[in-house]
Amino acid sequence: MSGDGALDELRSAYLYRVIAEKESGTVREALFLELATSAEGQARIWAEKSGEALPAYVPDLRVRLVAALVRRFGVRSMRGVLAAAKVRGLSIYSHPAPGHSLPGSPGGMEQRHEGMGIGGNLRAAVFGVSDGLISNASLMLGVAGASSDNRTILLTGAAGLLAGAFSMAAGEWVSVRSQREMYEHQIGLERDELEEYPEEEAEELALVYTARGLPKDEALALAQRQCADPVNALKTLAREELGLNPDELGSPWGAALSSFLSFAIGAIVPLVPFIVTTGRPALMATLGMTALALFAVGAAISLFTGRGALRDGLRMLLIGSATGGLTYVIGSLLGVGIS
C-alpha cells in the first residue's frame, strides 16, 4: 500500500502541474502548483514508511491521455476524469469567484445543494418521458408509413418501448454505479491519508480555501476544524477537494427504475391507440395524443429553462412533428421500394 500511495501522489503531482500549466496566468495556477508540491511531500512520506527510495515517476499511457485531454479541453470539462485520477481542489470550479461559499458561511455548499436531488430527479424524469415519446412515436410512424398492418405496428411499438426503457435503465444504472464506485474509491484513499498524515491533509484543504479568498491563517484554522472529526473530514474533503457531493450520488437501482418508468410513460402514449383500435383511426389518434403529449412535455421543460411554457411547448411539438413526419416519409419510401 505504501508503494502504491507514493505512486498515486506522484501521479497527482504530475497532473497538478499540467493543470497549472493550463491555468497559467490565473489565480488557480498558484493553487495547483502548491498542491503539486504538497503531493510530492506526501509521496515522500509514503516512501519513508515503506523504507524504500522515492521512485522516479514516469506517467503511463492513461495519465498521458488525461493530460492531453486537459490541455485540449480544459480543466472544467475534465473534472470527472481528474477526480478519478485523485486530483484535488476541483471544487473551485463550482464557484464563480474566489471567496464565495465557504463552509460555515451563509450560502455555503451545504445550502446550495439542498433540494437539488428532487429537482434533478424531476428534470431527468421529464427528459426521460420526452425521449420515450419522440423515439417510439417516430419508430411507429416509420413502420406505419411502410405497412398498414396493425399487428406489425403494435408489435413494433411494444418492442420499441421495452428496448428503449431497458436500454435507458441499463445506461443509468451503469452511470450511477460507476459514479458511486469512483466516490467510494476516492473516499477510501482519503481515509487512508487522514490516518497517515492528517496535518498534511488539513494543509492541502487550506490551500483550496485560500484559493477561494480566505486569508491563510483563517483557511488553515477552518481546515483543521473540518478535519478534527474523521467522519466530517471525509465528507468535507470529498466536497472541497474532489468537487463531489456524497448526498447527491443516489441509488443505481433507483435511477434505473426511474429511467425505465419515465421512458415507458412517454413511449406508451403513441402505442395506446393501436391497442384499442386499428387502421386510420388508430393512426390519427396516435398523432393527436402524441402532439398533445409533446406540447405538455415542452411546457414542463420550461420549468427548467425559465422561458415561457407556450414557447417551449410549441418548440417541442415542432421538433417531434418534424422527426415523426420524416420517419413516416422514409418508411413510406422504404415500403414502396420493398414491395
PEBELRA-V975591 format. One line per field, one symbol per residue. burial: b if it has 24 or more other C-alpha atoms within 12 Angstrom, else e. A space follows every 50 residues. Layout:
BEGIN
burial=???
END
This chain:
BEGIN
burial=ebbebbbbbbbbbbbbbbbbbbeeeeebbbbbbbbbbbbbbbbbbbbeee eeebbeeeeeeebeebbeebeeeebbebbbbbbbbbbbbbbbbbbeeeeb bbbeeeeebbeeeeeeeeeebebbbbbbbbbbbbbbbbbbbbbbbbbbeb ebbbebbbebbbebbbbbbbebbeebeebbebbeebbebbbebbeebbeb bbbbbbbbbbbbbbeeeebbebbbbbbeeeeebbbbbbbbbbbbbbebbb bbeebbbbbbbbbbbbbbbbbbbbbeeeeeebbebbbebbbbbbbbbbbb bbeeeeeeeeebbbbbbebbbebbbebbeebeeeeeeee
END
